[in-house]
Amino acid sequence: MTIVATKVVASPDAAENVETKAEANEFTSVALFCAIGLLVSLAVVILDQITPVEWF
């Protein structure tokens, strides 16, 4: 009987946990996208100093 009650009580926490994981996954993908963009920008700035080429 207590096992059933524990599962019923724990189900809202499980739903919140799934939502938290989904938000963390979304944040991780946005953070990786931004980090890759910053690294590409940094590489262009560094390469422009080493080899003066018209990039744009």
C-alpha positions in Angstrom: 0.0 0.0 0.0 2.8 2.4 0.8 4.5 1.6 -2.5 1.4 2.7 -4.4 1.2 5.9 -2.4 4.9 6.7 -3.0 4.5 6.2 -6.7 1.5 8.5 -6.8 3.2 11.2 -4.8 6.5 10.9 -6.8 4.8 11.3 -10.2 4.6 15.1 -10.1 8.3 15.3 -9.2 9.0 13.0 -12.2 7.2 15.3 -14.5 9.1 18.3 -13.2 12.3 16.4 -13.5 11.6 15.6 -17.2 10.8 19.3 -17.8 14.0 20.4 -16.1 16.0 18.0 -18.2 14.4 19.3 -21.4 15.2 22.9 -20.4 18.8 21.9 -19.6 19.1 20.1 -23.0 17.8 23.3 -24.8 20.2 25.5 -22.9 23.1 23.1 -23.7 22.4 23.3 -27.5 22.1 27.1 -27.4 25.3 27.4 -25.4 27.2 25.1 -27.8 25.9 27.1 -30.8 27.1 30.3 -29.3 30.5 28.9 -28.3 31.1 27.6 -31.8 30.2 31.0 -33.3 32.5 32.7 -30.9 35.4 30.4 -31.8 34.8 30.9 -35.5 34.8 34.7 -35.0 38.0 34.5 -32.9 39.7 32.3 -35.5 38.8 34.9 -38.2 40.2 37.7 -36.2 43.5 35.8 -35.4 43.9 34.7 -39.0 43.3 38.2 -40.3 46.2 39.4 -38.2 48.5 36.7 -39.4 47.6 36.8 -43.1 46.2 40.2 -44.2 43.5 39.0 -46.6 40.2 40.7 -47.6 37.7 38.5 -45.8 34.7 40.6 -46.6 
